[in-house]
Amino acid sequence: MKIIISYPPLQGKGSPMLTQNRQFQWYHEPSYIYPVVMASAATLLQKHDHAVIWNDCIAQHIKWNGFLTILKKEKPDLLVFETKTPVVRQHWYIINQVKKHFPKIKTVLLGDHVTALPKESMKTCHVDFIITGGDYDTMLLALLNHLQHHTPLPKGVWYRKKGEILSTGPYALTKNLNTLPIIDRTRTKAHLYGEKWKKRTPFFYTMAGRDCWWKKCTFCSWTTLFPTFRTQTPKRLLDEIGYLIDTYDAKELFDDTGTFPIGNWLKTFCQGMIDRGYNEKILFSANMRFGCLDKKTLLLMKQAGFRKLKIGLESGNQYTLDRIHKGITVEQIKKDCKMISETGLDIHLTIMVGYPWETKKDAHRTYILAKELMEKGYIEMLQSTIVIPYPGTPLYKEAVKNKWFTISPTDYDSFDMSKPILKTPDMTPSEIEQLCRDIYALHFNIKFILQRITQSNPITNFPYFLRGIQAIIGHLKDFQKSV
């Protein structure tokens, strides 16, 4: 069968951060994050003799007419979209248009929004199938086997039969990730993707696990996709890294597992990087969390080629950290930042503002903490976003129950992070947006700049610094001023 895996063109306030992203935002300065699981799906289907076309209209800058031309030319049997709350209405419209112009094409929606609310999309648009859960690769293969050979549909699929909406029941994440083929980066156009903070090219993404072993943060939409944490073996990831080095001359990698595996898994992986000599060939970065690494492990990671850890700070208030179930303390954040930076690893902090229980004074504490960490030279960079409670998350349910929304909870277009959608005790939307800009503006703090200059070679790293400045200016524009 012929399948198009597509990210169709979207209309919005910039470039949509949709692929492989746990939060959604329109960016003035585009970044294209590689959709690892969808790329795995493309590779797996191709391995089973299906004709797969990779069509990312966002990264490839394909407009609506170009998208329709591709459908007319290729005449796929199946068209697959990954969706997210802020653009799900656009995807409903696109599917209806596709069915109008190409009624024979079967359509599939998947992603965290339709995992949380599958029946809603089945009722609202003419989609043929909805795949819930996060194993898009193996479930798409099972769906194709059903269409081609009439095998039973896997659990977690919604479909239509004689005008009735039906489901195969709750999804089950049982697939052994080690049995999946190594992703074909050529077919899936991996050269289109990357982030501005990368230092070397070619740059690629990996994903050792699905998705986060902590699994408790109340705001994370991916807890609806991967409630059970699974990983490849360290050897499987090492083999993939070796393949990327040998095939594409990879120089830098980022592993986009929600939180990278720790303990013996991490130590085995680090030792493998050293034993195979990959630590001399690439820079490696990953998502991590505070409170789970000691200095000995961090030094081993540095020796193994680790460059950067991306870690959620989220708030400078202990009450908030407890309420969103982060399982860390403010003091632990400070201690870990110091320890990590002392081992020579860079830290990329993620921060959120606009919690519905935080006062202006509370929110300012987050700014003060971020400023302190940057001025001490512990942080290489940070990002700040507005709190958005996605459907399916505990935070969403709490927001509905407590009537925190300033909009209708089904006004999905407004979930795009361009403005706050939750009430706070004493902050206006404009003040929340300004706080996001103020946190980003810490990159221009003179003490931070002097720390970065003394810690690195400004001449060698000038292109990297320039890209960073460009990205920060873009982020300052990403938050509009609300009335």
Secondary structure as UniProt FT lines:
FT   STRAND          2..7
FT   STRAND          15..16
FT   TURN            19..20
FT   STRAND          26..27
FT   HELIX           36..47
FT   TURN            48..49
FT   STRAND          51..56
FT   TURN            57..61
FT   HELIX           64..74
FT   STRAND          78..82
FT   HELIX           85..87
FT   HELIX           88..101
FT   TURN            103..104
FT   STRAND          106..110
FT   HELIX           112..116
FT   HELIX           118..124
FT   STRAND          129..131
FT   HELIX           136..149
FT   TURN            155..156
FT   STRAND          157..161
FT   TURN            162..163
FT   STRAND          164..167
FT   HELIX           177..179
FT   TURN            185..189
FT   HELIX           190..192
FT   TURN            196..197
FT   STRAND          203..206
FT   STRAND          209..210
FT   TURN            218..219
FT   HELIX           221..224
FT   STRAND          230..231
FT   HELIX           234..248
FT   STRAND          252..255
FT   HELIX           263..276
FT   HELIX           278..280
FT   STRAND          283..288
FT   TURN            290..291
FT   HELIX           295..303
FT   TURN            304..305
FT   STRAND          306..314
FT   HELIX           318..323
FT   TURN            324..325
FT   HELIX           330..342
FT   TURN            343..344
FT   STRAND          346..353
FT   TURN            356..357
FT   HELIX           360..375
FT   TURN            376..377
FT   STRAND          381..386
FT   TURN            391..392
FT   HELIX           394..402
FT   TURN            409..410
FT   HELIX           412..415
FT   HELIX           429..440
FT   HELIX           441..444
FT   HELIX           446..455
FT   TURN            458..461
FT   HELIX           462..478
//
